[in-house]
């Protein structure tokens, strides 16, 4: 059995990579992928702690996070498509304000 510390270490590494991507990158698609890494690192920790404590709540929370992530991706990609049609760019700095 893999020890809990390895799961936590994997979650921390993914979380740090995702946080660095959100804070340092300027492409909207890269920022969205980094947000996915953040949420997946949380899912790894939920499932790991659920397995260690023999409780299904970790898996249930992970499923809810996956469902919320799917909805977030659908909305975000719709916004990205609208921004590309209007501004023709994917850089966060160029798209600072949305006007109707």
C-alpha positions as a Markdown table, in Angstrom:
| # | Residue | x | y | z |
|---|---|---|---|---|
| 1 | Unk | 0.0 | 0.0 | 0.0 |
| 2 | Unk | 1.3 | 3.4 | -0.9 |
| 3 | Unk | 1.7 | 5.6 | 2.2 |
| 4 | Unk | -0.4 | 8.7 | 2.7 |
| 5 | Unk | 2.6 | 11.0 | 2.6 |
| 6 | Unk | 3.2 | 10.2 | -1.1 |
| 7 | Unk | -0.4 | 11.2 | -2.0 |
| 8 | Unk | 0.0 | 14.4 | -0.1 |
| 9 | Unk | 3.3 | 15.1 | -1.7 |
| 10 | Unk | 1.8 | 14.5 | -5.2 |
| 11 | Unk | -1.1 | 16.8 | -4.3 |
| 12 | Unk | 1.2 | 19.6 | -3.1 |
| 13 | Unk | 3.4 | 19.3 | -6.2 |
| 14 | Unk | 0.4 | 19.6 | -8.5 |
| 15 | Unk | -1.0 | 22.4 | -6.4 |
| 16 | Unk | 2.2 | 24.4 | -6.6 |
| 17 | Unk | 2.5 | 23.9 | -10.4 |
| 18 | Unk | -1.1 | 24.9 | -10.8 |
| 19 | Unk | -0.7 | 28.0 | -8.6 |
| 20 | Unk | 2.4 | 29.0 | -10.5 |
| 21 | Unk | 0.6 | 28.7 | -13.8 |
| 22 | Unk | -2.3 | 30.8 | -12.6 |
| 23 | Unk | 0.0 | 33.5 | -11.2 |
| 24 | Unk | 2.8 | 33.6 | -13.8 |
| 25 | Unk | 1.3 | 32.8 | -17.1 |
| 26 | Unk | -0.6 | 35.3 | -19.3 |
| 27 | Unk | -2.5 | 33.0 | -21.7 |
| 28 | Unk | -6.1 | 32.4 | -20.8 |
| 29 | Unk | -6.0 | 28.7 | -21.8 |
| 30 | Unk | -2.9 | 28.0 | -19.7 |
| 31 | Unk | -4.5 | 29.7 | -16.7 |
| 32 | Unk | -7.6 | 27.5 | -17.2 |
| 33 | Unk | -5.4 | 24.4 | -17.4 |
| 34 | Unk | -3.6 | 25.5 | -14.2 |
| 35 | Unk | -6.9 | 25.9 | -12.4 |
| 36 | Unk | -7.7 | 22.3 | -13.4 |
| 37 | Unk | -4.4 | 21.2 | -11.9 |
| 38 | Unk | -5.3 | 22.9 | -8.7 |
| 39 | Unk | -8.7 | 21.2 | -8.5 |
| 40 | Unk | -7.2 | 17.8 | -9.4 |
| 41 | Unk | -4.6 | 18.1 | -6.6 |
| 42 | Unk | -7.4 | 18.7 | -4.2 |
| 43 | Unk | -9.2 | 15.6 | -5.6 |
| 44 | Unk | -6.1 | 13.5 | -5.0 |
| 45 | Unk | -6.0 | 14.5 | -1.4 |
| 46 | Unk | -9.8 | 13.9 | -0.9 |
| 47 | Unk | -9.5 | 10.4 | -2.3 |
| 48 | Unk | -6.3 | 9.6 | -0.4 |
| 49 | Unk | -7.7 | 10.7 | 3.0 |
| 50 | Unk | -11.0 | 8.9 | 2.2 |
| 51 | Unk | -9.0 | 5.7 | 1.6 |
| 52 | Unk | -6.9 | 6.0 | 4.7 |
| 53 | Unk | -9.9 | 6.6 | 7.0 |
| 54 | Unk | -12.1 | 4.0 | 5.2 |
| 55 | Unk | -14.7 | 6.7 | 4.5 |
| 56 | Unk | -16.5 | 7.3 | 1.2 |
| 57 | Unk | -16.9 | 11.1 | 1.8 |
| 58 | Unk | -13.6 | 11.8 | 0.2 |
| 59 | Unk | -14.7 | 10.1 | -3.0 |
| 60 | Unk | -18.0 | 11.9 | -2.9 |
| 61 | Unk | -16.4 | 15.3 | -2.5 |
| 62 | Unk | -14.1 | 14.4 | -5.4 |
| 63 | Unk | -17.0 | 13.6 | -7.6 |
| 64 | Unk | -18.7 | 16.9 | -6.7 |
| 65 | Unk | -15.5 | 18.8 | -7.5 |
| 66 | Unk | -15.3 | 17.0 | -10.9 |
| 67 | Unk | -18.8 | 18.0 | -11.7 |
| 68 | Unk | -18.2 | 21.6 | -10.7 |
| 69 | Unk | -15.0 | 21.6 | -12.7 |
| 70 | Unk | -16.9 | 20.4 | -15.8 |
| 71 | Unk | -19.4 | 23.2 | -15.4 |
| 72 | Unk | -16.6 | 25.7 | -14.9 |
| 73 | Unk | -14.8 | 24.5 | -18.1 |
| 74 | Unk | -18.0 | 24.8 | -20.1 |
| 75 | Unk | -18.6 | 28.4 | -19.0 |
| 76 | Unk | -15.0 | 29.4 | -19.3 |
| 77 | Unk | -14.6 | 28.1 | -22.8 |
| 78 | Unk | -17.7 | 29.9 | -23.9 |
| 79 | Unk | -16.2 | 33.1 | -22.5 |
| 80 | Unk | -12.9 | 32.4 | -24.2 |
| 81 | Unk | -14.6 | 31.9 | -27.6 |
| 82 | Unk | -16.5 | 35.2 | -27.2 |
| 83 | Unk | -13.3 | 37.0 | -26.3 |
| 84 | Unk | -11.4 | 35.6 | -29.3 |
| 85 | Unk | -14.3 | 36.7 | -31.6 |
| 86 | Unk | -14.2 | 40.2 | -30.2 |
| 87 | Unk | -10.6 | 40.8 | -29.3 |
| 88 | Unk | -8.7 | 38.2 | -31.3 |
| 89 | Unk | -6.3 | 37.5 | -28.4 |
| 90 | Unk | -5.9 | 35.1 | -25.6 |
| 91 | Unk | -3.5 | 37.2 | -23.4 |
| 92 | Unk | -4.9 | 38.1 | -20.0 |
| 93 | Unk | -3.3 | 41.5 | -20.1 |
| 94 | Unk | -5.0 | 42.5 | -23.3 |
| 95 | Unk | -8.4 | 41.4 | -22.0 |
| 96 | Unk | -8.8 | 43.5 | -18.9 |
| 97 | Unk | -12.4 | 44.7 | -19.2 |
| 98 | Unk | -15.5 | 43.2 | -20.8 |
| 99 | Unk | -17.8 | 45.7 | -22.4 |
| 100 | Unk | -21.1 | 45.1 | -24.0 |
